[in-house]
Amino acid sequence: MRYRRNRQGIRYAMTGRQRLMYRLCLLGVLIAVMAFTAVYGYFELRGRIPDEITLFQDRVENIDFGIPFTQVRVSQTDAEAARVSIDHAKKVDGHVRFSMAGPLSVTAQNCGSLQGEVRLFGWLPCKKIRIDIRKGTKVMPAGKAVGLYIHADGVMVLGTGRIAAAGGEEQTPAYNKLQTGDYIYAVNGRKVVTIRDVSRLVQKNGAKQMILSVKRDSGRIQVKLTPVRAADGSYQIGVWLREDTEGIGTLTFVTPENQFAALGHGITDADTDLLIRLQNGGLYPAGIDHVVKGKNGTPGQLAGYVQLGKENRLGEIENNTLLGITGQITNRAYQYQEDKACEAACKQDVRKGKAVIRCQLDDQVKEYEVEIEKINLSSKDNKGMEIHVTDPELLEKAGGIVQGMSGAPILQNGKCIGAVTHVFVRDVTRGYATFLENML
């Protein structure tokens, strides 16, 4: 007979109904725990599955996702069209099926994209994935410090402000009309590319209502506002503007077609942290005077100079994206050299453990040892890897990862696998890196 104690501590026998309720409660708790574990496990496994798998044409890819209980189903027709060969794959009901639990050897002969579906235990739909087959390429890892100069696609609005008008009152003509991140590309129908252009046309317009042509998000709008005559006699519209940005970063790699990639993240405005819309830009030589050594809580930086001027231009910046900047190298000294090239790695090639980064801390490019501690194959941004600086020389000179090192290429097992993108403020010996395939 089962006993329980009441509030006075006296034992008493449980009735049959009480025993039943007790057992049902235990069963309910057990079911809830099992359900939570199953749901948590489902989403944990789902999070480890990449949205995209990249393969290079005619290259044998040895893949080991190490994701148990998962099976990928791809249309047999699509697989045959791409001439994909997968070890241990099975053809069932018009599909090619293979497991993501163990190592695979995969080869694809034709470029293109395949749509696949991942299922748990072979029957429970889990996630859609895309398999991209690209033309195989080599890259020449760089690591050299470069100057970056970009001109915005219009004049960027940083914010709005108050104007002390000639009559003594304060006015805000642009408030709630222009927004941070807007780009003014025309004033009264006249194209503008510099702050001086905007100022000149505002003075010419005077106190009449004017029309600003503005790029906002992915669209274009017309904004009407009336300039205010300031205390100094000039006409103002009450906005803070910026037209260009420059800085120092690290060149990641150059392809056989002399296309380059750098930074591993986009160039953003220092005040708004918004990605700058690019009109044009250039790559220039940079020199490093010294390194401001970092410490936990205060990252260091590369301190140097940029040699601007048409005669010094190394290449053209064509794209500014969240995953880095790309463009064309025109200076022969910086162009692709086959004897310095290596294979470009897919993200599934990356392994935890030792690797090296290539960067410039003085007048030379050198390699420094790092440890790859975490890999997130499903990462959609530029933080797919976490790295830890272990090289004594780099720790002594810089304290770890410093600002300006973004874009430093990472090499492992004879391949270029990615680039440094961020430093951890709380621990400057650690930071994030992006996969190389994101920058191609």
C-alpha positions in Angstrom: 0.0 0.0 0.0 1.3 3.5 -0.9 1.4 6.1 1.8 1.8 9.9 1.7 2.2 12.5 4.5 -0.3 15.3 5.1 0.6 18.8 6.3 0.9 17.6 9.9 3.4 15.0 8.8 1.0 12.1 9.5 1.2 9.2 7.1 -2.0 8.1 5.4 -2.9 5.6 2.7 -3.6 6.9 -0.8 -6.9 5.9 -2.3 -7.1 4.2 -5.7 -8.2 7.4 -7.4 -5.4 9.3 -5.8 -2.9 6.7 -7.0 -4.3 6.9 -10.5 -4.0 10.8 -10.6 -0.5 10.5 -9.2 0.5 8.1 -12.0 -1.2 10.2 -14.6 0.7 13.3 -13.4 4.0 11.5 -13.6 3.1 10.2 -17.0 2.2 13.7 -18.2 5.5 15.1 -16.9 7.4 12.3 -18.7 5.5 12.9 -21.9 6.1 16.7 -21.7 9.9 16.1 -21.1 10.0 13.7 -24.0 8.1 16.1 -26.3 10.4 19.0 -25.3 13.5 16.9 -26.0 12.1 15.8 -29.4 11.2 19.3 -30.4 14.5 20.7 -29.2 16.4 17.9 -31.0 14.5 18.5 -34.2 15.3 22.2 -34.3 18.9 21.7 -33.1 19.5 19.2 -36.0 17.6 21.5 -38.4 19.9 24.4 -37.4 23.0 22.3 -38.3 21.8 21.6 -41.8 23.1 24.2 -44.3 20.6 26.0 -46.6 23.1 25.6 -49.5 25.8 23.1 -50.4 28.4 24.3 -52.9 30.3 21.9 -55.1 33.0 22.7 -57.6 32.7 21.2 -61.1 34.9 18.1 -61.7 36.4 18.2 -58.3 36.0 15.3 -55.9 34.5 16.7 -52.7 35.0 14.7 -49.5 32.1 15.8 -47.3 31.4 14.9 -43.7 28.5 16.8 -42.2 28.2 14.5 -39.2 24.5 15.1 -38.8 22.8 11.9 -37.6 19.3 10.6 -38.6 19.2 12.8 -41.8 18.8 11.8 -45.4 18.8 14.0 -48.5 16.4 13.4 -51.4 17.3 14.9 -54.8 15.4 14.3 -58.1 17.1 11.5 -60.0 16.4 13.4 -63.3 18.2 16.6 -62.0 21.1 14.6 -60.5 21.6 12.8 -63.8 21.4 16.1 -65.7 24.2 17.5 -63.5 26.0 14.2 -63.7 26.4 14.0 -60.0 28.1 11.0 -58.5 27.6 10.3 -54.7 29.2 7.4 -52.8 26.6 5.1 -51.0 23.7 6.9 -52.7 20.5 4.9 -53.4 18.0 5.5 -56.2 14.5 5.0 -54.9 11.2 6.1 -56.5 12.8 8.6 -58.9 15.0 10.1 -56.2 18.7 9.9 -55.3 19.0 9.5 -51.6 22.1 9.8 -49.4 22.8 10.2 -45.7 24.4 13.3 -44.0 25.5 11.2 -41.0 28.9 10.0 -42.3 31.6 10.9 -44.9 30.7 11.2 -48.5 32.6 11.5 -51.8 30.8 13.7 -54.3 31.6 14.7 -57.9 29.6 16.9 -60.2 30.4 17.4 -63.9 27.9 20.0 -65.0 27.3 23.4 -63.5 23.8 24.3 -62.2 21.5 24.1 -59.2 19.7 21.2 -57.6 16.8 21.4 -55.1 16.9 18.8 -52.4 14.9 17.9 -49.3 16.3 16.7 -46.0 14.3 14.2 -44.0 14.8 12.9 -40.5 14.8 9.1 -40.3 14.1 9.1 -44.0 10.5 10.1 -43.8 10.0 13.3 -41.6 10.4 16.4 -43.8 12.9 18.7 -42.1 14.4 21.3 -44.5 14.7 22.3 -48.2 18.3 22.8 -49.4 19.9 23.9 -52.6 23.0 22.3 -54.1 25.0 24.7 -56.3 27.5 23.4 -58.7 30.0 26.1 -59.7 32.9 26.2 -62.1 36.0 25.2 -60.1 38.5 27.9 -59.5 41.8 28.8 -57.8 42.5 32.0 -56.0 45.7 33.8 -55.1 45.5 34.6 -51.3 46.7 38.1 -50.6 46.7 39.5 -47.1 48.2 42.8 -48.1 46.9 46.0 -46.5 45.0 48.2 -49.1 43.3 51.6 -49.0 39.6 51.7 -49.8 37.9 54.8 -51.2 34.2 54.7 -52.2 31.9 57.4 -53.5 28.3 57.0 -52.5 25.5 56.6 -55.1 24.2 60.1 -54.3 24.7 62.2 -51.2 23.9 60.2 -48.1 21.7 61.7 -45.3 23.1 61.0 -41.9 20.3 62.8 -40.0 18.3 66.0 -39.7 18.8 68.9 -37.3 17.6 72.4 -36.2 18.4 75.6 -37.9 18.7 79.0 -36.1 16.6 81.1 -38.5 17.2 84.7 -39.3 14.1 85.7 -37.2 15.6 84.0 -34.1 13.4 80.9 -33.9 14.6 77.4 -34.6 13.2 75.5 -37.5 13.5 71.9 -38.8 12.5 71.9 -42.5 13.7 68.3 -43.2 12.2 66.7 -40.1 10.0 63.7 -40.9 10.7 64.2 -44.6 14.2 62.9 -44.9 15.5 59.9 -43.1 18.9 58.5 -42.0 20.1 56.4 -44.9 18.4 58.3 -47.7 20.4 59.2 -50.8 19.8 62.5 -52.5 20.6 62.1 -56.2 18.9 65.2 -57.7 17.7 68.7 -56.5 15.0 70.3 -58.6 15.8 67.8 -61.4 19.5 68.6 -61.4 21.8 65.6 -60.6 24.0 66.0 -57.5 27.1 63.9 -56.6 28.7 66.0 -53.9 27.7 68.0 -50.8 28.8 71.2 -52.6 26.3 70.4 -55.4 23.5 70.2 -52.9 24.5 73.4 -51.2 24.9 75.3 -54.4 21.4 74.4 -55.6 19.8 75.1 -52.2 21.3 78.6 -52.3 20.1 79.1 -55.9 16.6 78.0 -54.9 16.3 80.4 -52.0 13.1 80.4 -49.9 10.9 78.7 -52.5 9.7 75.1 -52.1 12.1 72.7 -53.7 12.0 69.0 -54.8 14.6 66.5 -53.7 14.9 63.2 -55.7 15.7 60.6 -53.1 16.6 56.9 -53.1 15.1 55.2 -50.0 15.5 51.4 -49.4 14.9 49.9 -52.8 12.7 52.7 -54.2 12.8 56.3 -55.3 10.7 59.1 -54.0 10.2 62.9 -54.4 10.5 65.0 -51.2 9.2 68.5 -51.1 10.6 71.0 -48.5 11.3 74.7 -48.2 14.8 75.9 -47.2 15.1 78.2 -44.2 17.1 81.4 -44.2 19.7 81.1 -41.4 21.0 83.8 -39.1 24.2 84.1 -41.3 22.0 84.8 -44.4 22.5 81.4 -46.1 19.7 79.0 -47.0 19.7 75.6 -45.3 17.6 72.5 -45.3 18.7 71.1 -41.9 20.4 67.9 -42.8 23.8 66.2 -42.2 25.3 64.8 -45.4 28.2 62.6 -46.5 29.4 61.8 -50.0 32.4 59.5 -49.6 34.3 57.1 -47.3 37.8 55.9 -47.1 39.8 53.5 -44.8 42.3 50.6 -44.6 41.4 46.9 -45.0 43.0 43.7 -46.1 42.9 42.3 -49.6 41.6 38.7 -49.4 42.3 37.1 -52.8 42.5 37.6 -56.6 41.0 35.2 -59.1 42.5 34.1 -62.5 40.2 36.7 -64.1 41.8 39.4 -61.8 38.6 39.8 -59.8 39.4 40.6 -56.2 37.6 40.3 -52.9 38.4 42.1 -49.7 37.1 42.8 -46.1 34.6 39.9 -45.8 32.0 42.5 -44.7 30.5 45.6 -46.3 31.7 49.2 -45.9 29.2 51.0 -43.7 28.9 54.6 -42.7 30.7 55.3 -39.4 27.8 57.3 -38.0 24.8 55.4 -39.1 26.3 51.9 -39.5 24.3 51.5 -42.7 25.8 49.8 -45.8 26.9 52.5 -48.2 25.3 52.5 -51.7 28.2 52.4 -54.1 28.5 54.7 -57.2 32.2 54.0 -57.8 35.3 53.3 -55.8 39.0 52.6 -55.9 41.6 50.3 -54.4 44.9 52.0 -53.4 48.3 51.1 -51.8 48.4 51.4 -48.0 51.3 51.5 -45.6 51.3 50.5 -42.0 53.1 52.9 -39.7 52.4 50.9 -36.5 49.9 48.7 -34.8 47.8 49.9 -31.9 47.8 46.8 -29.7 44.4 45.6 -28.5 43.3 44.5 -25.1 40.1 43.0 -23.9 37.4 45.6 -24.0 39.4 47.8 -26.4 40.3 46.3 -29.8 43.5 47.5 -31.5 43.9 48.8 -35.0 46.3 49.1 -37.9 47.5 52.7 -38.1 48.8 53.8 -41.5 48.2 55.8 -44.6 46.6 55.5 -48.0 48.3 56.6 -51.3 45.4 58.2 -53.2 45.6 59.5 -56.7 44.9 58.2 -60.2 48.5 57.2 -60.7 48.4 54.9 -57.6 45.0 53.2 -58.3 45.3 49.4 -58.0 41.8 48.6 -59.1 38.1 49.4 -59.3 35.6 48.6 -56.5 32.4 47.4 -58.3 30.3 46.0 -55.4 29.8 46.7 -51.7 27.8 43.9 -50.1 27.3 42.5 -46.6 29.8 39.8 -47.5 32.6 42.1 -48.7 33.7 44.3 -51.5 34.6 43.0 -55.0 36.0 44.5 -58.1 38.7 44.4 -60.8 42.5 44.6 -60.2 44.2 46.7 -62.8 47.7 47.1 -61.4 49.9 44.4 -62.7 51.9 44.0 -59.5 48.7 43.0 -57.7 47.2 40.7 -60.4 46.8 37.0 -60.3 50.0 34.8 -60.3 49.5 31.1 -60.8 52.5 30.1 -58.8 51.0 31.8 -55.7 47.6 30.4 -56.1 45.8 27.6 -54.3 42.4 25.9 -54.4 39.3 27.7 -53.2 37.6 25.7 -50.5 33.9 25.1 -49.9 32.6 25.5 -46.4 32.3 21.7 -45.9 36.1 21.5 -46.5 36.7 23.5 -43.3 37.8 21.6 -40.2 38.2 22.5 -36.6 41.8 22.8 -35.6 45.0 24.6 -36.8 45.0 27.1 -39.7 46.9 30.2 -40.6 45.9 33.8 -41.4 47.9 36.0 -43.8 48.1 39.7 -43.0 50.3 42.7 -42.9 51.4 44.4 -39.6 54.4 46.3 -40.9 56.0 46.4 -44.4 55.6 42.6 -45.0 52.8 40.1 -45.4 53.3 37.2 -43.0 51.4 34.1 -41.9 50.2 33.6 -38.3 48.8 30.5 -36.6 45.2 30.4 -35.4 42.8 27.8 -34.2 39.3 27.3 -35.8 37.1 26.6 -32.7 33.6 26.6 -34.1 32.0 26.0 -37.5 28.4 26.9 -38.4 27.6 25.5 -41.8 24.1 27.0 -41.8 25.4 30.5 -41.2 23.9 33.0 -43.7 26.2 35.9 -42.8 29.9 36.6 -42.4 30.2 34.8 -39.1 30.4 31.1 -40.1 33.6 30.4 -38.2 35.0 31.4 -34.8 38.8 31.6 -34.7 41.3 32.0 -31.9 44.7 33.6 -32.4 47.5 31.3 -31.0 50.5 32.7 -32.7 52.9 34.2 -30.1 54.3 36.8 -32.5 50.8 38.1 -33.5 49.7 38.2 -29.8 52.8 40.1 -28.9 52.5 42.7 -31.8 48.8 43.2 -31.9 47.2 41.4 -28.9 45.1 39.4 -31.3 42.7 40.5 -34.1 42.7 44.2 -34.8 40.6 46.6 -36.8 42.0 46.7 -40.4 42.7 43.0 -40.4 39.2 42.3 -41.8 39.7 40.4 -45.0 42.8 38.6 -43.9 42.7 35.2 -45.8 42.6 32.0 -43.8 44.4 28.9 -45.2 44.1 25.3 -44.1 45.2 22.0 -45.7 46.5 23.8 -48.7 43.3 25.6 -49.5 42.0 29.1 -48.9 39.0 28.6 -46.7 37.8 32.1 -45.7 38.6 35.5 -44.3 38.7 37.2 -40.9 35.7 39.6 -40.4 35.2 40.6 -36.8 37.0 40.8 -33.5 35.4 40.0 -30.2 35.5 43.1 -28.0 35.6 41.1 -24.8 38.3 38.8 -26.0 40.5 40.3 -28.7 42.3 37.0 -29.3 39.1 35.6 -30.8 36.8 36.7 -33.6 34.6 35.7 -36.5 35.5 34.6 -40.0 33.4 34.1 -43.2 33.6 31.1 -45.6 35.5 31.8 -48.8 32.6 30.6 -51.0 30.6 33.6 -49.7 33.1 35.9 -51.3 33.4 34.3 -54.7 
